[in-house]
């Protein structure tokens, strides 16, 4: 694994979790099925879809490096992760698809 040091903490340089990637792919496929079903029932024009998640992963920390534990995820390019008040710990994704309203 590649790691980056910054301000006394160590970060994983890239996300390399195939199971996590598979889960994201599954969400993407499910969203596609949902949109097709809404369209087939002529509900697309009246439906707002909202996707969100929790804040960043367990991406950094001096304790991981000190005890030589593997840092589990990457929040790159943001600094730190959960429990920190830096970008990597407070940002949360939000995607909204709303039809045009007249």
C-alpha positions as CSV (number, residue, x, y, z in Angstrom):
1,X,0.0,0.0,0.0
2,X,1.1,3.5,-0.7
3,X,0.9,6.1,2.1
4,X,1.4,9.8,2.4
5,X,2.6,11.7,5.5
6,X,1.2,15.1,6.2
7,X,1.4,17.2,9.4
8,X,2.3,14.2,11.6
9,X,-0.4,11.9,10.3
10,X,-0.3,9.1,7.7
11,X,-2.9,8.7,5.0
12,X,-3.6,5.9,2.5
13,X,-2.8,7.3,-0.9
14,X,-5.6,5.6,-2.8
15,X,-8.7,3.5,-2.3
16,X,-8.0,-0.2,-3.0
17,X,-11.0,-2.0,-1.7
18,X,-12.6,-4.2,-4.3
19,X,-15.6,-5.1,-2.1
20,X,-16.3,-1.4,-1.5
21,X,-16.1,-0.8,-5.2
22,X,-18.5,-3.6,-5.8
23,X,-21.0,-2.2,-3.4
24,X,-20.8,1.2,-5.2
25,X,-21.4,-0.6,-8.5
26,X,-24.4,-2.3,-7.0
27,X,-25.9,1.0,-5.8
28,X,-25.4,2.4,-9.3
29,X,-27.1,-0.6,-10.9
30,X,-30.0,-0.4,-8.4
31,X,-30.5,3.3,-9.1
32,X,-30.6,2.5,-12.8
33,X,-33.4,-0.1,-12.2
34,X,-35.3,2.4,-10.0
35,X,-35.2,5.1,-12.6
36,X,-36.3,2.7,-15.4
37,X,-39.2,1.5,-13.2
38,X,-40.3,5.1,-12.5
39,X,-40.1,5.9,-16.1
40,X,-42.1,2.8,-17.1
41,X,-44.9,3.9,-14.7
42,X,-44.7,7.5,-15.9
43,X,-43.6,8.7,-12.4
44,X,-40.3,10.2,-13.4
45,X,-41.6,13.7,-13.8
46,X,-43.1,13.6,-10.2
47,X,-40.3,11.9,-8.3
48,X,-37.3,13.4,-6.6
49,X,-34.4,11.0,-5.8
50,X,-32.0,11.8,-3.0
51,X,-28.8,9.8,-2.3
52,X,-26.6,10.5,0.7
53,X,-24.2,8.7,3.0
54,X,-22.2,9.3,6.2
55,X,-19.0,11.3,6.4
56,X,-15.6,10.1,5.4
57,X,-13.8,6.8,6.2
58,X,-11.3,5.8,8.8
59,X,-8.5,7.2,6.7
60,X,-5.8,8.6,8.9
61,X,-4.3,9.0,12.3
62,X,-1.0,8.8,14.1
63,X,-2.2,5.8,16.1
64,X,-2.5,3.6,12.9
65,X,1.1,4.3,12.0
66,X,2.4,4.0,15.5
67,X,1.0,0.5,16.0
68,X,1.6,-0.5,12.4
69,X,-2.0,-1.2,11.7
70,X,-3.2,-1.0,8.2
71,X,-5.1,2.3,7.4
72,X,-8.4,1.0,6.0
73,X,-9.6,3.7,3.5
74,X,-8.6,6.8,1.6
75,X,-10.3,10.2,1.8
76,X,-7.9,11.7,-0.7
77,X,-7.6,14.5,-1.5
78,X,-9.1,15.5,1.8
79,X,-7.3,15.5,5.1
80,X,-8.0,13.0,7.9
81,X,-11.3,11.0,8.3
82,X,-14.0,10.2,10.9
83,X,-13.8,11.9,14.3
84,X,-11.7,14.8,12.8
85,X,-13.0,18.3,12.0
86,X,-11.0,18.4,8.8
87,X,-12.5,18.0,5.3
88,X,-12.1,14.2,5.3
89,X,-14.1,13.9,8.5
90,X,-16.9,16.3,7.9
91,X,-17.8,16.1,4.2
92,X,-20.7,13.9,3.3
93,X,-22.0,13.2,-0.2
94,X,-25.4,14.4,-1.4
95,X,-26.8,13.8,-4.8
96,X,-30.3,15.0,-5.7
97,X,-32.1,14.4,-9.0
98,X,-35.3,16.5,-9.2
99,X,-37.5,16.9,-12.3
100,X,-38.1,20.3,-13.7
101,X,-41.1,22.0,-12.0
102,X,-43.3,24.4,-13.9
